[in-house]
């Protein structure tokens, strides 16, 4: 069984994988990540509109990091 890195090592590995996927083009990597954020925010808005408040005991999704 392999040990998985934790914390900053995981972040560095993920960052390297994203940049490698885009063949070193950091602008393309950022564009892709921003497009993913836009897509996920739209999905969150759709989900928020479809779910009942009783189902989540009053919890509301946040679109910004806290």
Helices and strands as residue ranges (DSSP letters): H 8-21, H 26-50, G 54-56
